[in-house]
Amino acid sequence: MADITNLGSVRAWLRTCPAVASMRWGADYLADDPDKFALLTIPSTLRRRQNIIGEDRLLPKQEQSFAVDYRATYGSAVQQNLDNLGLLQKIIDWITEQNNARNFPDWHGGTVEAVAVPITPVLMEATPSTARYRLQIKIIYTIH
């Protein structure tokens, strides 16, 4: 059995969101057909500083960013596009609730302190029939 990565742990946590629990979720891959989600890694740099004697040390509080991408049916039908945004808003609201309840994904090498989430999704690309929306989330954690 493979070890669970932080990407896998966050993906599993997001899949417990009732609004999207029954949908397919890729890991670093978003399918071309609509009604699919993917959790993608975003490069993040470890935060460091030098101590008083010049040694390079990791700061105890770190951040790792991920993108939640959603491929959806899209077009000139206003209600369809509003429904897409409504689904993504449900994810934002759920993450906010999880922060308030301090219910976080497991984290290899640390303890999650918060999950930062935007207040709106971003439309990344669109064709006449599909669109790709993105929520960028940031895991804020303390290293062990």
N, C-alpha and C positions, 0 to 999 in steps of 0.2 A: 504494500500500500504506500502510495507516495505521500510525502509530507505536504501539509497544507501550507501554501504560501500566503503572504499578506494579501495579495490580489485575490486568491481563492477565498480567504476568510471574509474580506469585504464583500465579495460577490455573493457568498452564502448569506451574509447578514442582510444585504439589500433584497435578496430573494424572499425574505420573510415579510417584506412590506406587503400588506394585503392587496393594495392596488395593482401589484405586478407579480404576485407570487406564482401565478399560473403561466406566465409568459416565459419564452426562451431567453436565456442570458448567455452570451458568449463571453469568453475571456480573451481579451486583446484581439477580438475579431467580431465585426458587425456584419451580419448577412445582408444581402442586397434586397431581400423581400421584406415587406412591411411587417409591423408589429413584432419587432425583435429589439432586444436590448443587448448591450455589451458594456463590460467594465474594462476600461483601457488604462494602462499605466502612463503616467506623465513624468518625465524626468524631474527628479527632485534632488537637491544638493544637501548633504549633511551639513548642519550648522556647527561651526567650530570657532574656537578662540584660543589665543595663547595665554597661558598662565603667567604668573609673575617672573618665573625663571625661563620663559621663552618656549615652553613645551606646548605643542599643538594638542588641544583637548576637544573632544566632542562636548557640545552643550547638552545638558540633560533633557531639554525639551526640543523635540524635532518635529518635522512636518513631512508628510508624503501626500502628493496629489494624485488623484485619479479622475478620469472622465467617465461619466455615465452617458453613453450615446444611445439614442433611440431612433430607429428607422420607422417612419410612419407613413400611412397613406396621406397624400397631400394634393392640393390643387385649388381651384377657384371656389370650392364650396367652403364658405366661411365657417359653418358649424363644425365641419371635420377638423379644420385647423384649430378652432377653439377647443375642441375635444382633446386634441393632441396636447395642447398647452395645459389643459385641465388635468390630464393624467400625470404630466411632469410636476405640476403643482402639488398633487397628492404625494409624490415622492419627497418633494421639498418639505412638506408639512410633516410627513412621517419621520424624516431625519431630524427635524426640529423636536418632535415629540421624544425621539430616542435620546437626543442630547439632554432634554429636561429630565428624563427618567434615568440618565446615565447608563443606558443599555447600548453598549458598544460592541463592535466586532472584536474577536480575539486578535491579538497582535504579537507576532513572533519578535522577541527581543525588546519588548516594552509593554507599557500600559497606556491604552488610549485614554486621553483626557477630554477630547471633544472631536466632533466632526463638523467642520465648517462647510456650509452649503450656500449657494447664491440665492437671491430672492426671486430670480427669474431664469428660465432656460435660454439658450442661444440657438437660433437657427443657423446651422453650420453650412448646409448645402441643400439645394432643392432641384428636383427635376419636375416635369409636368405632372408626375404621378406619385412621387415619394419625396420625403424630406428627412434629413438627419439633424436631430436636435441634440444639444449637449448640456449637461449639468456638470460643472467641475466641482468636485468635493475635495476637501483637504482633511486628512487625518492628522490630528495634533496629538502627539504621544510623548511619554517620558521613557527614556531608555533604561534598561535594567543595568 
